[in-house]
Amino acid sequence: MGIEALVDALVRRAEGAAYPPPRAAGFSPALPDDDAAINPSLASELKRDRTIEVLKANHDALNILVFLARCDGEYHASEDDVIAQFLHDRAFDVDFNADMAIRYARQINPDPECFCESVAALAAERPEELVTVAQFAKLLIEADGVIADEEEEFALALADALEEAL
């Protein structure tokens, strides 16, 4: 299955799934090469160490995990812990500020399209990383003790993409 077909399949799978509207405008769901798209007050803090490098290197995974944390309409502190653990696992040898990374994660609001694009990008470019993201997605979905229908639906879409990628 080509990348466009995978994105189409994920979008079709996600259609009809409830998703809360964005709570705030002005935050990029992915970290672009141009740091100007990041919340300016946070961007200067992120540049003090290697935090921004960690976020950029993991932007697709972060979009997936943050989307799953938000898709049920609530973002719990326990989900922050899973995202922080993911970043620590992916950047174990890099000095970065996990608190700032979580502040950034709390400010972004990836939508279903961004989720699908990020899944498709990882499936095409780094399918082995998609396995790790899926493992952390499971932990994240279970973190608050409630598995919402929306979380289950998008987790199934992630599982389908993983199956296709491998």
N, C-alpha and C positions, 0 to 999 in steps of 0.2 A: 504494500500500500504506500503510495507516494505521500509526501508531506501535506499537499493540499487535500487529498482524500482523507488523511488522518484528521486534519483540522475540521473538515466538513463533518466527519463522523462524530467528533467530539461536540461540535456545535449542535448537531441534530440531537445528540444524546442529552445535551444540556437544555434544549428548548423546553419551555414549559416548567422548568424547575424554578421555584420561587427564589428570589434574590432580593435582599433589601437594597433600596436606592443608596447611592453614595451619600455619606454623611457630610462630606466636606469637599469642596472643589480646590484645585490648585496643587494637588500632589500627584506626582507621576507614579504609576504602578510599577514601572521598571526603572532602573537607574540607567539613564542614557549616558552616552559619552560626554555630553555637555552637562556639567554639574549644576548649571543654572536652573535646571528643571526641578531640582531638589528644593524643599523648603529652605529658604535662605538662612534662617536662624540655626537650623540644624546642620546645614552644609558646612559652615565654618567649623563647628565642633567636630564633625566627621573627619575633616582634613587634618586634625591635630595628630592623629595616629594612622594606623592602616585600616581603620574601620571601613572607610569608603571602598577600599580595594576588596575587602571581604564581601561587602554588599554587592558590588558590581560583578564579582566573580560568581556569585550565587543568585543573581537577580531572577532568573527563571524559576529556580527552586523556591525562592522567597515569595514570588508572586503566587505560586501554587499553594504553599503552606498558609500564607496570609489569607488568600481567598477562602480556603477551607475553614480557617478560623472564623471568618466573617460570614460565611454563606448562610448560617443559621440565624443571623441577626444579632448575635452576641459574640464578643471577643473576650475570653476569660484569661485571667492571669496564668492559669495552668497551661494555656496554649502558648503564652509567652515563653514559658519554661522549655517547652518542646522546641520552639523556634530557636531559642538561645542554644540549646543542646545541639541542634542540627548545625548551627553556625560554628560552634566550638569543634564539632567533629570534622567539619569540612575545612577548617582553618586552624587546626590544633597547633601548628607551628608559627602562627602569626600573632603578633601582639595587636589586639584590637579591643575596643571598648564594647562589651556585650550590652551594657545598659543603653548606650547610644544606638546600637543596632536595633534593639527592641523599640526604642523611641521612634526610630524610622519606620519599623514594621507597623507600629500602631498608627502611623500617619498615612500610610498608603492604603488604597482601597481598590485592589484589582477587581475587575468585573468578570463575568463569565467568558467574554471574548479573550481577555488577557490571560485567564486561566488556561483556556484552550490553546492559545498561541504559545504559552510557556511550556505546556505539556508537549505540544508538537515540536517545539524547538529542541527540548531535551531528548525526545524520542529520536529525532533525526541526527543530532550532533553528539549526544553523550548518553546513549541508552542505559549504560551502567549506572550513571548518576540518577536516572529516573527510578531505578530500583531502590536506591537509598532514599530518595524523596518519598517514594511510596511507603517505605517502612516508617518514616517519620510522620507521614500523613496519617497512617493508622494510629500512631501514638497520639497525634494531635486531636484526631476525631474522638478518641476515647478519653482525652484529658479532662474534660469537664463532667464526665460521668453520664452524659446524655448523647446519644447518636441521633441527630435530627435527620429527617427525610432528605433535606437538601444536602447534608454532608454525605449521606449514603449514596445519593444519586451521582454527585461529583466524584466520590471515591470510586464508584463503579466505572465512570468514564476514564479516570486515571488508570484503573486496573486494565481496562480494555486497551488503552494506548500502550501500556507496558507490555501486554501480551503481544500486540502487533509489532512492537519495536524489537522484541527479542527473538 
